[in-house]
Amino acid sequence: MINKTVTFLLIITFSLVSGYCQNISQYEKKLANAKNKTEQLTALDSLLSRTYLTDSNAFIEYSIQYINLAQEIDSIEYAARKAMNLQYTLTNYANDPLNAITIINSVLARKYKIKDSLLLGGLYIKRGKANTKVDLKKAIEDYNMALENFSKTDSLNIADTYLFRGQAYSNLGKFVLAGEDFTRAYTIYEEKKEYDYMVYAQQGIISMFSMNGFYEKSKVERDALIDKMKTLGLNKFLSNEYYNQALDYKKMGERDLEYKSLLMAEKIFDKNQSEESTFIGIHSRLIEYYCEHNQLLEAKKHLELLENLEYDLSGNPSAELNFLGGKAKYLQTTGNYEEALKLAQKKLNVAKKLGMEDEIMSSYSFLSELYYDLGDFKKSVENNHASNEIKDSIYNRSTANALAYYQTLYETEKKEKELVEKSTSISLLEKDNEGFKKAMLFGGIAILLGFGLILLYRNQRHLKSHKILQEKFSQELLISQEGERRRISKDLHDGIGQQLLVIKNKLMASGDDDTKKMVDHTIEEVRTISRDLHPFQLQELGITKAIEYTINLIDENTSLFISAEIDNIDDVFSKEDEVNIYRIIQESLSNILKHADAKAGKVSVKKFTNNILISIRDNGVGFDFAEKYQDVKSLGLKTLLERTKFLKGQMKVTSKKDSGTVLEFQFPL
C-alpha cells in the first residue's frame, strides 16, 4: 500500500513539474516569435506571473526585460509597476539593492508621465526600502518624497510611509522622531480599522525600546498592546507577543519569567491563525530551557513535536534558525557533540545570512562550548572571542543610541524653552506702544499676556516633566551600564580566564615555559580588566577598604602623590549605593590623572551624624566649570552629577584655571 502511494505521488509531482516547465517553455517561444513589442510585453507578463516566488533569477531577468521594453514604447506606468514588484526580490533575495535603486531611478527620470499618486508615491517607498540596506538617511529622504506625492485619499499608504520612516529613524537612533512616526501610523490604521497594521506600528515602538536595552519600557508598551489585542479580538497576534516578551526576559537574565512567557505563548497558540514560525520558535526555546535545567524527557517531547511537523524550514530562515538551535542544544546535552557541532555551524550560517547580530553572537558562544566539550580549546577560544566582539559591538551601539536619545530629549527641552522666551518677549514688546494704540490695545495685551502666562505655566510643567523623565532615564542608564560591566567582568573572569587557565595547565605539562609566561601575563591582564570593569573588592573588602585600595594603587603606580583621610563607612549604604560612591571616587581620580596635570592630590571621606562628606582635591591646572559642563563631548562631570542625584546627594565643584580643583559630594544618611 505504501509503495503504491509513493508511486502515485511521484507521478503527480512529475506531472506538475513537467506541466510547469512546458508552460514556461510555451511562453518563452511566444516571446521569441512575437511580431511586435506589445506581444512581447504580454508574453513577458505571463512569464513573470509564473516565475514569481518560484524562480528568483528568472523573475529578475524577465522583469528587467519588461521594464526596458515598456520604457522603449513610452509606457512608463507599466514600467513603474514592474519596477516596484522587482525591488523586493532584488533587495532581499539577490542582495542587490543598488541595482533596484538604479532601475527605479530610470523610471523616476520620467515621473512627469506618471499621473497616479499611488504609483508615484509607491516608487519612492520602494526606493526607500532598497536604500534602507544602503543609506538610512537617503531612505528617509525617499519616504519624505513619498509623503509629498501621495494625495490625501491615499491614507493607508501614508500610514505605511510613516511606519517605514519610523523604522529608519529608530535604526539611526533618532527615537523621538521614530516614536512620532510610529504614533502617526498607529492613529491612521486605527481610524481606518486596519487593526493588523495598527499592531505592526505599535510593535515598531516596542522593538525600538527592546533592541536598545530599555526592556522595562518595552514591557509597558507590550502589555498595553496585549490589552488592546484582547479588546479587539486580535488573538492571532497574542502568542507572538508573549514569545517576544520571553526573548526580552532572556536578554535580561530573567530565565523563570522567560519560561512562564513561553508556556503562555504555547498555551494560547492558535494553529489556524498564528504563524507556524512562531510555533517553532516557542518549542525550540523550550527545548533549550529544559536542556539547561536537565529535564531531558520534556526537551525530547518538544523536539519530536517539531520533527514531526510537515513544514519546509528551508523556506523560512527564521524558523530554521530556531529549530537548529533547539536541536543542537539537545544533542549537546545528550553528549552527541559532533552532530550538535554540524547543526550549530549551520545555524551560524543562517544567522549571518539574516544579519541577526544577537543570533550570530549566541551561535559563536554555543560553538565555543561545543569545541570545549570536544577538547579543541583553540577553536573554543576563537569562537568565544568572536562572540565577545559582537557582544561589545551591540553594547557600544546600544549605549550610543541611548545617549542619542537623551541628547534628543535635551535638545527638545531647549527648543521649548526658547519658544517660551520668545512668546514672553513678544508680550513685553507690546507694552511699549504709545498714545491711542496703547489705549486700544490694553484689552488685547491683557488677553495676550494671560495667554502667555498660561502657556508659560503649561510649558514649565511640561519642561519639568521632561527633566524628571530625563533624570530617570539617566539613572536607568547608569544601572544598566553597571549591570553590563558586571556581566562583561564575569564573562572575562569565568569564560576567558578559565579557558586561559586550562591552556596554562596544558603548557605546564608540555614544559613550554616561554609560552606559559605569556599566558600568565595575559591572565593577569584579563584579571586587571575584570577588576576595572566591576569592583569585586567591594564585596571582598567592604567599601572603606576598597577606596583605600584604589588610592594606594594610584599612589604606587603613578607619579601623583596622593594622601587620604578615610572614615569607616562600611554598612552605611546599600550595595547598589556603595557601587555608585566607589565609582564617583574612581572617576574623580581618573579625571585628575587624565586632565589635571597635578603633582599631588588628597581624598577625604568624613562620616557625620546626618551625612557623609567626600572631598577630592588636586593642585592641577584647573578648568572653567561652566565651559566644561556645556561641552557636549565632556561626559565626565555629567556622569558624576547623575550618580550624585541617584544617591539624593549634592555636588559642588570649585575650580579655576591654574588654581587646582576641589570636588565635594555630600550624601544624606
C-alpha positions as CSV (number, residue, x, y, z in Angstrom):
1,M,0.0,0.0,0.0
2,I,2.9,2.4,0.9
3,N,4.7,1.6,-2.4
4,K,1.5,2.4,-4.4
5,T,1.0,5.7,-2.6
6,V,4.6,6.8,-3.1
7,T,4.4,5.8,-6.8
8,F,1.1,7.8,-7.2
9,L,2.7,10.9,-5.5
10,L,5.8,10.7,-7.8
11,I,3.5,10.6,-10.8
12,I,1.6,13.6,-9.6
13,T,4.8,15.5,-8.8
14,F,6.4,14.7,-12.2
15,S,3.2,15.8,-14.0
16,L,3.1,19.1,-12.2
17,V,6.8,19.8,-12.8
18,S,6.5,18.7,-16.4
19,G,3.5,20.9,-16.9
20,Y,5.2,23.9,-15.3
21,C,8.3,23.5,-17.5
22,Q,6.1,23.1,-20.6
23,N,4.2,26.3,-19.6
24,I,7.4,28.3,-19.2
25,S,8.7,26.9,-22.4
26,Q,5.5,27.8,-24.2
27,Y,5.6,31.4,-23.2
28,E,9.4,31.7,-24.0
29,K,8.5,30.6,-27.5
30,K,5.7,33.2,-27.7
31,L,8.3,35.8,-26.6
32,A,10.8,34.7,-29.2
33,N,8.1,34.7,-32.0
34,A,6.4,37.9,-31.0
35,K,5.7,40.2,-34.0
36,N,5.8,43.4,-32.1
37,K,6.7,44.9,-28.7
38,T,3.1,44.7,-27.4
39,E,3.1,41.0,-27.9
40,Q,6.5,40.8,-26.2
41,L,5.1,42.6,-23.2
42,T,2.2,40.2,-23.0
43,A,4.4,37.1,-23.1
44,L,6.8,38.6,-20.5
45,D,3.9,39.4,-18.2
46,S,2.8,35.7,-18.4
47,L,6.4,34.6,-17.6
48,L,6.6,37.0,-14.7
49,S,3.4,35.6,-13.1
50,R,4.8,32.0,-13.5
51,T,8.3,32.7,-12.1
52,Y,7.3,35.0,-9.2
53,L,8.2,33.2,-5.9
54,T,9.3,30.1,-7.8
55,D,12.5,31.2,-9.7
56,S,14.0,34.4,-8.4
57,N,16.7,34.6,-11.1
58,A,14.3,34.1,-13.9
59,F,11.8,36.6,-12.4
60,I,14.6,39.3,-12.2
61,E,15.7,38.6,-15.8
62,Y,12.2,38.8,-17.2
63,S,11.3,41.9,-15.1
64,I,14.3,43.8,-16.4
65,Q,13.4,42.9,-20.0
66,Y,9.8,44.1,-19.4
67,I,10.8,47.4,-17.8
68,N,13.3,48.2,-20.6
69,L,10.7,47.3,-23.3
70,A,7.9,49.3,-21.6
71,Q,10.2,52.4,-21.4
72,E,11.1,52.0,-25.1
73,I,7.4,52.3,-26.1
74,D,6.9,55.1,-23.5
75,S,4.6,53.0,-21.2
76,I,6.1,54.5,-18.1
77,E,3.3,53.5,-15.7
78,Y,3.7,49.8,-16.8
79,A,7.4,50.0,-16.2
80,A,6.8,51.6,-12.8
81,R,4.6,48.8,-11.6
82,K,7.1,46.1,-12.6
83,A,10.0,48.1,-11.0
84,M,8.1,48.2,-7.7
85,N,7.4,44.4,-7.9
86,L,11.1,43.8,-8.7
87,Q,12.5,45.8,-5.8
88,Y,11.8,43.2,-3.0
89,T,13.3,40.3,-5.0
90,L,16.4,42.3,-6.0
91,T,17.0,43.6,-2.5
92,N,16.2,40.6,-0.3
93,Y,16.8,37.5,-2.5
94,A,19.5,38.7,-4.9
95,N,21.0,41.0,-2.2
96,D,21.5,43.7,-4.8
97,P,19.7,46.9,-3.5
98,L,21.9,49.2,-5.6
99,N,20.5,47.6,-8.8
100,A,17.0,48.0,-7.5
101,I,17.7,51.7,-6.9
102,T,19.2,52.2,-10.4
103,I,16.1,50.6,-12.0
104,I,13.7,52.7,-10.0
105,N,15.7,55.9,-10.8
106,S,15.4,55.1,-14.6
107,V,11.6,55.1,-14.2
108,L,11.6,58.3,-12.0
109,A,13.6,60.1,-14.6
110,R,10.3,60.4,-16.5
111,K,8.0,60.7,-13.5
112,Y,6.1,63.6,-15.1
113,K,4.4,60.9,-17.2
114,I,3.0,59.2,-14.1
115,K,-0.4,60.7,-13.1
116,D,-1.4,58.1,-10.5
117,S,-0.4,59.4,-7.0
118,L,-0.4,55.9,-5.5
119,L,2.1,54.8,-8.2
120,L,4.4,57.7,-7.8
121,G,4.4,57.6,-4.0
122,G,4.9,53.9,-4.2
123,L,8.0,54.2,-6.3
124,Y,9.6,56.4,-3.6
125,I,8.6,53.9,-0.9
126,K,10.2,51.1,-2.8
127,R,13.4,53.1,-3.4
128,G,13.4,53.9,0.3
129,K,13.1,50.2,1.2
130,A,16.2,49.5,-1.0
131,N,18.1,52.4,0.4
132,T,17.4,51.0,3.9
133,K,20.1,48.4,3.1
134,V,22.5,51.1,1.7
135,D,22.0,54.5,3.3
136,L,19.3,55.2,6.0
137,K,19.4,59.0,5.5
138,K,18.6,58.6,1.8
139,A,15.8,56.1,2.8
140,I,14.3,58.8,5.0
141,E,14.5,61.3,2.1
142,D,12.7,58.9,-0.1
143,Y,9.9,58.4,2.5
144,N,9.6,62.2,2.7
145,M,9.2,62.4,-1.1
146,A,6.6,59.6,-0.9
147,L,4.6,61.7,1.6
148,E,4.8,64.7,-0.7
149,N,3.4,62.7,-3.7
150,F,0.6,60.8,-2.1
151,S,-2.8,62.5,-2.2
152,K,-5.0,63.0,0.9
153,T,-7.1,60.0,-0.1
154,D,-4.1,57.6,0.0
155,S,-4.3,57.5,3.8
156,L,-3.3,53.9,4.2
157,N,-0.2,54.4,2.0
158,I,0.7,57.5,4.0
159,A,0.4,55.4,7.2
160,D,2.7,52.8,5.6
161,T,5.2,55.5,4.9
162,Y,5.2,56.8,8.5
163,L,5.7,53.2,9.6
164,F,8.8,52.7,7.3
165,R,10.2,56.1,8.1
166,G,9.8,55.4,11.9
167,Q,11.8,52.2,11.4
168,A,14.6,54.1,9.6
169,Y,14.7,56.8,12.3
170,S,14.8,54.1,15.0
171,N,17.8,52.5,13.3
172,L,19.6,55.9,13.2
173,G,19.0,56.3,17.0
174,K,16.5,59.2,16.5
175,F,14.0,57.8,18.9
176,V,11.8,60.8,19.4
177,L,11.2,61.2,15.7
178,A,10.7,57.4,15.3
179,G,8.1,57.4,18.1
180,E,6.2,60.3,16.5
181,D,6.1,58.4,13.1
182,F,5.0,55.1,14.7
183,T,2.3,57.0,16.6
184,R,1.1,58.7,13.4
185,A,0.9,55.3,11.6
186,Y,-0.9,53.7,14.5
187,T,-3.5,56.5,14.6
188,I,-4.3,56.2,10.9
189,Y,-4.5,52.4,11.0
190,E,-6.8,52.6,14.0
191,E,-9.1,55.2,12.3
192,K,-9.3,53.0,9.2
193,K,-9.9,49.9,11.4
194,E,-6.8,48.3,9.8
195,Y,-6.0,46.6,13.1
196,D,-3.4,44.2,11.8
197,Y,-1.2,47.1,10.6
198,M,-2.0,49.0,13.8
199,V,-0.3,46.2,15.7
200,Y,2.7,46.4,13.4
201,A,3.1,50.1,14.2
202,Q,2.9,49.5,17.9
203,Q,5.4,46.6,17.5
204,G,7.8,49.2,15.9
205,I,7.8,51.2,19.1
206,I,8.3,48.1,21.3
207,S,11.1,46.8,19.1
208,M,12.8,50.3,19.2
209,F,12.9,50.1,23.0
210,S,13.8,46.4,23.2
211,M,16.8,46.5,20.8
212,N,18.4,49.4,22.7
213,G,18.0,47.7,26.1
214,F,15.0,49.6,27.5
215,Y,13.3,46.3,28.5
216,E,11.1,47.7,31.2
217,K,9.7,50.4,28.9
218,S,9.3,47.8,26.2
219,K,7.3,45.6,28.5
220,V,5.0,48.5,29.5
221,E,4.2,49.2,25.8
222,R,3.8,45.4,25.0
223,D,1.4,44.9,27.9
224,A,-0.7,47.8,26.6
225,L,-0.7,46.3,23.1
226,I,-1.7,42.9,24.5
227,D,-4.7,44.5,26.3
228,K,-5.6,46.3,23.0
229,M,-5.4,43.0,21.1
230,K,-7.7,41.2,23.6
231,T,-10.2,44.1,23.4
232,L,-10.2,44.0,19.5
233,G,-10.2,40.2,19.3
234,L,-6.8,40.1,17.6
235,N,-5.9,36.7,19.2
236,K,-3.7,35.6,16.3
237,F,-1.0,38.1,17.4
238,L,-1.1,37.2,21.2
239,S,1.1,34.2,21.1
240,N,3.8,36.1,19.1
241,E,3.8,38.9,21.7
242,Y,4.3,36.5,24.6
243,Y,7.1,34.8,22.7
244,N,8.8,38.2,22.0
245,Q,8.5,39.0,25.7
246,A,10.2,35.7,26.6
247,L,13.1,36.7,24.3
248,D,13.4,40.0,26.2
249,Y,13.3,38.2,29.6
250,K,16.2,36.0,28.4
251,K,18.3,39.1,27.5
252,M,17.5,40.5,31.0
253,G,18.6,37.2,32.6
254,E,15.1,36.5,33.9
255,R,15.0,32.8,33.0
256,D,12.0,31.9,35.1
257,L,9.9,34.7,33.6
258,E,11.1,33.7,30.2
259,Y,9.9,30.1,30.9
260,K,6.4,31.4,32.1
261,S,6.1,33.6,29.0
262,L,7.0,30.7,26.7
263,L,4.3,28.5,28.4
264,M,1.7,31.2,28.0
265,A,2.7,31.6,24.3
266,E,2.4,27.8,23.8
267,K,-1.0,27.7,25.6
268,I,-2.7,30.4,23.5
269,F,-1.1,29.5,20.2
270,D,-3.8,29.0,17.5
271,K,-2.6,26.8,14.7
272,N,-5.4,28.1,12.4
273,Q,-4.5,31.8,12.8
274,S,-1.0,32.2,14.3
275,E,2.2,31.9,12.3
276,E,3.8,28.5,12.3
277,S,7.3,30.0,12.6
278,T,6.2,31.4,16.0
279,F,5.2,27.8,17.0
280,I,8.7,26.6,16.0
281,G,10.3,29.4,17.9
282,I,8.3,28.7,21.1
283,H,9.1,25.0,21.2
284,S,12.8,25.5,20.2
285,R,13.3,27.9,23.1
286,L,11.5,25.4,25.4
287,I,13.9,22.7,24.3
288,E,16.9,24.9,25.2
289,Y,15.3,25.8,28.6
290,Y,14.6,22.2,29.5
291,C,18.1,21.1,28.4
292,E,19.7,23.8,30.6
293,H,17.6,22.5,33.5
294,N,18.4,18.8,32.8
295,Q,14.7,18.0,32.0
296,L,15.6,15.8,29.0
297,L,12.3,14.0,28.8
298,E,10.4,17.3,28.4
299,A,13.0,18.5,25.9
300,K,12.7,15.4,23.8
301,K,8.9,15.6,23.7
302,H,9.1,19.2,22.2
303,L,11.9,18.1,19.8
304,E,9.8,15.2,18.5
305,L,6.8,17.6,18.1
306,L,8.9,19.8,15.8
307,E,10.5,16.9,13.9
308,N,7.0,15.5,13.1
309,L,5.9,18.8,11.5
310,E,5.1,18.8,7.8
311,Y,6.8,22.2,7.2
312,D,9.6,23.2,4.9
313,L,12.0,25.0,7.1
314,S,14.3,26.0,4.2
315,G,11.6,28.4,3.1
316,N,11.6,30.2,6.4
317,P,15.2,31.1,7.6
318,S,14.0,32.5,10.9
319,A,12.1,29.3,11.8
320,E,15.1,27.2,10.6
321,L,17.4,29.2,12.9
322,N,15.3,28.5,16.0
323,F,14.9,24.8,15.1
324,L,18.7,24.3,14.6
325,G,19.4,26.0,17.9
326,G,16.9,23.8,19.8
327,K,18.0,20.5,18.3
328,A,21.7,21.3,18.6
329,K,21.3,22.1,22.3
330,Y,19.5,18.8,22.9
331,L,22.3,16.9,21.1
332,Q,24.9,18.7,23.2
333,T,23.1,17.8,26.4
334,T,22.8,14.2,25.4
335,G,26.6,14.0,24.6
336,N,26.3,13.9,20.8
337,Y,28.8,16.7,20.3
338,E,29.8,16.0,16.7
339,E,26.2,16.2,15.4
340,A,25.5,19.2,17.6
341,L,28.5,20.9,16.1
342,K,27.2,20.5,12.5
343,L,23.9,22.0,13.4
344,A,25.5,24.9,15.3
345,Q,27.7,25.7,12.3
346,K,24.6,25.6,10.0
347,K,22.8,27.9,12.5
348,L,25.7,30.4,12.3
349,N,25.5,30.5,8.5
350,V,21.7,31.1,8.6
351,A,22.1,33.8,11.2
352,K,24.8,35.5,9.1
353,K,22.6,35.4,6.1
354,L,19.8,37.0,8.0
355,G,22.2,39.6,9.6
356,M,20.8,38.9,13.1
357,E,23.6,40.0,15.4
358,D,22.1,38.5,18.6
359,E,21.9,35.1,16.9
360,I,25.3,35.3,15.4
361,M,26.7,36.2,18.8
362,S,24.9,33.3,20.6
363,S,25.9,30.9,17.8
364,Y,29.6,31.7,18.3
365,S,29.2,31.3,22.1
366,F,27.5,27.9,21.6
367,L,30.2,26.8,19.2
368,S,32.8,27.8,21.8
369,E,31.0,25.5,24.3
370,L,30.9,22.6,21.8
371,Y,34.6,22.9,20.9
372,Y,35.4,23.0,24.6
373,D,33.4,19.8,25.1
374,L,35.3,18.2,22.2
375,G,38.7,19.2,23.7
376,D,39.6,21.7,20.9
377,F,40.5,24.6,23.2
378,K,42.0,26.8,20.5
379,K,38.8,26.9,18.4
380,S,36.8,27.3,21.7
381,V,38.8,30.4,22.5
382,E,38.5,31.7,18.9
383,N,34.7,31.4,18.9
384,N,34.4,32.9,22.4
385,H,36.4,35.8,21.2
386,A,34.2,36.3,18.1
387,S,31.1,36.2,20.4
388,N,32.5,38.8,22.8
389,E,33.4,41.1,19.9
390,I,29.8,41.2,18.7
391,K,28.6,41.5,22.3
392,D,30.8,44.6,22.8
393,S,29.7,46.0,19.5
394,I,26.0,45.6,20.4
395,Y,26.6,47.1,23.8
396,N,28.5,50.1,22.4
397,R,25.9,50.8,19.8
398,S,23.1,50.5,22.4
399,T,24.9,52.9,24.6
400,A,25.5,55.3,21.8
401,N,21.8,55.1,20.8
402,A,20.7,55.7,24.4
403,L,22.9,58.7,24.7
404,A,21.5,60.0,21.4
405,Y,18.0,59.5,22.8
406,Y,18.9,61.6,25.9
407,Q,20.6,64.2,23.8
408,T,17.4,64.5,21.7
409,L,15.3,64.9,24.8
410,Y,17.7,67.7,25.9
411,E,17.5,69.5,22.6
412,T,13.7,69.2,22.6
413,E,13.6,70.8,26.1
414,K,16.0,73.5,25.0
415,K,13.9,74.4,21.9
416,E,10.7,74.5,24.0
417,K,12.4,76.9,26.5
418,E,13.4,79.2,23.6
419,L,9.8,79.2,22.4
420,V,8.6,80.3,25.8
421,E,11.2,83.1,26.0
422,K,10.2,84.4,22.5
423,S,6.5,84.4,23.5
424,T,7.3,86.3,26.7
425,S,9.4,88.8,24.7
426,I,6.5,89.5,22.3
427,S,4.3,90.2,25.2
428,L,6.8,92.6,26.8
429,L,7.3,94.5,23.5
430,E,3.6,95.1,23.2
431,K,3.8,97.3,26.3
432,D,5.9,99.9,24.5
433,N,3.1,101.1,22.3
434,E,2.1,104.7,22.9
435,G,-0.9,107.0,22.8
436,F,-4.1,105.8,21.2
437,K,-2.7,102.4,20.2
438,K,-1.8,101.8,23.8
439,A,-5.3,102.6,25.0
440,M,-6.9,100.5,22.2
441,L,-4.6,97.5,22.7
442,F,-4.8,97.3,26.5
443,G,-7.6,94.7,26.3
444,G,-5.7,92.7,23.7
445,I,-2.4,92.9,25.6
446,A,-4.2,91.7,28.7
447,I,-5.6,88.7,26.9
448,L,-2.3,88.0,25.2
449,L,-0.4,88.3,28.5
450,G,-2.9,86.0,30.2
451,F,-2.5,83.5,27.3
452,G,1.3,83.9,27.6
453,L,1.2,83.2,31.3
454,I,-1.0,80.1,30.8
455,L,1.4,79.0,28.0
456,L,4.4,79.7,30.2
457,Y,2.9,77.8,33.1
458,R,2.0,74.8,30.9
459,N,5.4,74.8,29.3
460,Q,7.1,75.0,32.7
461,R,5.2,72.0,33.8
462,H,6.0,70.2,30.6
463,L,9.7,71.1,30.9
464,K,9.7,69.9,34.5
465,S,8.2,66.5,33.5
466,H,10.7,66.2,30.7
467,K,13.5,66.9,33.1
468,I,12.2,64.3,35.5
469,L,11.9,61.8,32.7
470,Q,15.5,62.6,31.5
471,E,16.9,62.2,35.0
472,K,15.0,58.8,35.3
473,F,16.4,57.6,32.1
474,S,19.9,58.7,33.0
475,Q,19.7,56.8,36.3
476,E,18.3,53.7,34.5
477,L,21.3,54.0,32.1
478,L,23.8,54.1,35.0
479,I,22.1,51.0,36.5
480,S,22.1,49.3,33.0
481,Q,25.8,50.2,32.4
482,E,26.8,48.9,35.9
483,G,25.0,45.6,35.2
484,E,26.6,45.3,31.8
485,R,30.1,46.0,33.3
486,R,29.4,43.3,35.9
487,R,28.3,40.9,33.2
488,I,31.3,41.5,31.0
489,S,33.6,41.3,34.0
490,K,32.1,38.0,35.0
491,D,32.4,36.7,31.4
492,L,36.1,37.7,31.3
493,H,36.7,36.0,34.7
494,D,34.6,32.9,34.3
495,G,34.9,32.5,30.5
496,I,38.2,33.6,29.0
497,G,40.0,33.5,32.4
498,Q,39.0,29.9,33.0
499,Q,40.0,28.8,29.4
500,L,43.4,30.5,29.8
501,L,43.9,28.5,33.0
502,V,43.2,25.3,31.1
503,I,45.7,26.3,28.4
504,K,48.3,27.2,31.1
505,N,47.8,23.8,32.7
506,K,48.4,22.1,29.4
507,L,51.5,24.2,28.8
508,M,52.9,23.3,32.2
509,A,52.5,19.6,31.2
510,S,54.3,20.2,27.9
511,G,57.2,22.2,29.6
512,D,56.8,25.3,27.3
513,D,57.9,27.9,29.9
514,D,58.1,30.9,27.5
515,T,54.6,30.4,26.3
516,K,53.5,29.8,29.9
517,K,54.9,33.2,30.9
518,M,53.0,34.8,28.1
519,V,49.8,33.1,29.2
520,D,50.5,34.2,32.8
521,H,50.8,37.8,31.6
522,T,47.6,37.5,29.6
523,I,45.7,36.0,32.7
524,E,46.9,39.0,34.8
525,E,45.8,41.5,32.1
526,V,42.3,39.8,32.0
527,R,42.0,39.9,35.8
528,T,43.0,43.6,35.8
529,I,40.4,44.5,33.1
530,S,37.8,42.4,35.0
531,R,38.6,44.3,38.3
532,D,38.4,47.7,36.5
533,L,35.0,46.8,35.0
534,H,33.5,45.7,38.3
535,P,35.0,46.4,41.7
536,F,34.7,42.9,43.2
537,Q,36.8,44.2,46.1
538,L,33.6,45.9,47.3
539,Q,32.2,42.5,48.2
540,E,35.5,41.1,49.4
541,L,36.9,44.1,51.4
542,G,34.0,46.5,52.0
543,I,33.7,50.0,50.6
544,T,36.2,51.6,53.0
545,K,39.0,49.2,52.2
546,A,38.1,49.2,48.5
547,I,38.5,53.0,48.4
548,E,41.9,52.8,50.3
549,Y,43.0,50.0,47.9
550,T,42.2,52.2,44.9
551,I,44.1,55.2,46.3
552,N,47.1,53.1,47.2
553,L,47.1,51.6,43.7
554,I,47.3,55.0,42.2
555,D,49.9,56.3,44.6
556,E,52.1,53.3,43.9
557,N,51.8,53.1,40.2
558,T,51.6,56.8,39.1
559,S,53.7,59.9,39.6
560,L,50.8,61.5,41.5
561,F,51.4,61.9,45.3
562,I,48.1,61.3,47.0
563,S,47.1,61.3,50.6
564,A,43.9,60.2,52.3
565,E,41.7,60.6,55.4
566,I,39.1,57.8,55.2
567,D,36.5,57.2,57.9
568,N,34.9,53.8,58.1
569,I,31.6,53.9,56.1
570,D,31.0,50.1,55.9
571,D,27.3,49.0,56.1
572,V,26.1,52.6,55.9
573,F,24.8,52.4,52.3
574,S,23.1,49.7,50.2
575,K,25.3,47.6,47.9
576,E,24.0,49.5,44.9
577,D,24.7,52.8,46.5
578,E,28.2,51.7,47.5
579,V,29.0,50.9,43.9
580,N,28.0,54.5,42.9
581,I,30.0,56.1,45.7
582,Y,33.0,53.9,44.7
583,R,32.5,55.0,41.0
584,I,32.3,58.7,42.0
585,I,35.7,58.5,43.7
586,Q,37.2,56.3,41.0
587,E,36.1,58.6,38.1
588,S,37.2,61.7,40.0
589,L,40.7,60.3,40.5
590,S,40.7,59.1,36.9
591,N,39.9,62.7,35.7
592,I,42.8,64.1,37.8
593,L,45.2,61.6,36.2
594,K,43.9,62.3,32.7
595,H,43.3,66.1,32.7
596,A,44.6,67.9,35.8
597,D,48.4,67.6,35.2
598,A,48.6,67.6,39.0
599,K,51.6,66.7,41.3
600,A,49.5,65.9,44.4
601,G,46.0,65.2,45.5
602,K,44.0,64.4,48.6
603,V,40.9,62.3,49.2
604,S,38.8,62.8,52.4
605,V,35.8,60.7,53.5
606,K,34.2,62.1,56.6
607,K,31.2,60.5,58.4
608,F,29.0,62.8,60.4
609,T,25.7,62.3,62.3
610,N,23.4,63.0,59.3
611,N,25.6,62.8,56.3
612,I,28.8,61.7,54.6
613,L,31.1,64.3,53.1
614,I,33.6,63.3,50.4
615,S,36.2,65.8,49.2
616,I,38.7,65.2,46.4
617,R,41.4,67.9,45.8
618,D,44.3,68.4,43.4
619,N,46.8,71.1,42.7
620,G,46.5,70.8,38.9
621,V,45.7,73.2,36.1
622,G,42.0,73.6,37.0
623,F,39.2,74.4,34.5
624,D,36.2,76.6,33.8
625,F,33.3,74.6,35.2
626,A,30.5,76.3,33.1
627,E,32.5,75.9,29.9
628,K,33.3,72.2,30.6
629,Y,29.8,71.3,31.6
630,Q,28.3,72.8,28.5
631,D,30.7,70.8,26.3
632,V,28.5,68.0,24.8
633,K,31.6,65.8,24.3
634,S,32.5,66.0,28.0
635,L,30.5,63.4,29.8
636,G,32.7,63.1,33.0
637,L,31.1,65.9,35.0
638,K,27.6,64.9,33.8
639,T,28.1,61.3,34.9
640,L,29.3,62.4,38.3
641,L,26.3,64.7,38.7
642,E,23.9,61.9,37.6
643,R,25.4,59.5,40.2
644,T,25.1,62.2,42.9
645,K,21.5,62.7,42.0
646,F,20.9,59.0,42.1
647,L,22.1,59.0,45.7
648,K,20.0,62.1,46.5
649,G,23.2,64.0,47.3
650,Q,24.7,67.3,46.4
651,M,27.8,68.0,44.3
652,K,29.9,71.2,44.5
653,V,32.8,72.0,42.1
654,T,35.4,74.7,43.0
655,S,37.9,75.2,40.2
656,K,39.7,78.0,38.4
657,K,42.3,77.7,35.6
658,D,45.8,77.2,37.0
659,S,44.5,77.1,40.6
660,G,43.6,73.4,41.2
661,T,40.2,71.8,41.7
662,V,38.0,70.7,44.7
663,L,35.2,68.2,44.2
664,E,32.8,67.9,47.2
665,F,30.0,65.4,47.5
666,Q,27.5,65.3,50.4
667,F,25.2,62.3,50.8
668,P,22.4,62.1,53.5
669,L,22.2,59.1,55.8
